[in-house]
Amino acid sequence: MELRQLRYFVKVAESGSMGRAAAELGMVTSALSQQISRLESELSTRLLTRTSTGVMPTDAGLAFLRQAQLALRHADGAAQAAKESRLTGQVSIGLPATTASVLALPFMRAMRERYPDVRVRLVETLSGYLTSMLNARQLDLAIVFQAEAARRWSVLPLIDERLFLIARPDLPGLPPEGPVRLRDVGGLPYLLPGIAHGLRSLVNAGFSRVRVEPNLVAEIDGLDVLMDLVRNGFGATIQPGAATVRLQGEPLALRLISDRHLRRHNLLVSLSDDELSPAALAARVLLARTASELVHSGAWPGASLHKP
């Protein structure tokens, strides 16, 4: 006997009509009638009898109805108790700096609202370092840009990001508004992350593909310092749109880079499911949901949900 069969029977008995009960349950009448017949066969007794106006419980049906209603109340109460019980524990999450710029605050708000008793340790550092920390079991989950070094990871492609040329509007040589190609902007003075940074590798590969040597004037690994230098006219940079989220109101020019291959993939990775605590499993789901909501709302500039 299944709980749904009890719900079906109670609905029919309370409504007095097989058709009306089927409509309220979102079923076809024949399917509901079949479920009631299976229940009667299992109990070896007739629970309902047909009348000129519908159906009504037999004596056995009335006795069964009272117990079924009580069982459903207990089941609903148990489900509500489970929903209201607060998940506890802790989870360690790693985010690269640019991704953290757009995702960290909304995610932490969502965690506080949904799982207030889960303690979150949030680590912001380079994607390569996050990979090492995850392999060393220092993190439960992280967003990284490459997963070649995975050791029994669970990997979910999450977000694809377009890259932007970012500079002061008065930077000499800055192209006019509109999309630009790397082959046309290689001569600008560039401030880029160091060679160990995944974004730098992606940008270098893009310039190599069009056979252009960029004019690199400085390597800056810290996002905040890099953007401070860009704001002060030291040069341009190439970053995903997430890097601009903290710069609300800043007079910076953004030019979408149209080169087809210049996209950064955000991968949500974690330890294998059997190694994750309930708190970490819940945080992983919420992190992916928050990222999706940011993309759909347009709050993650240049980002789109990954399409297989």
PyMOL commands that set and color helices and strands:
alter all, ss='L'
color gray80, all
select helices_A, chain A and resi 3-15+18-25+29-43+59-84+97-114+127-135+182-185+198-209+223-231+241-244+273-275+278-297
alter helices_A, ss='H'
color red, helices_A
select strands_A, chain A and resi 48-51+54-57+89-95+118-124+141-144+153-167+189-192+215-219+237-240+253-256+263-271+303-305
alter strands_A, ss='S'
color yellow, strands_A
deselect
rebuild
show_as cartoon
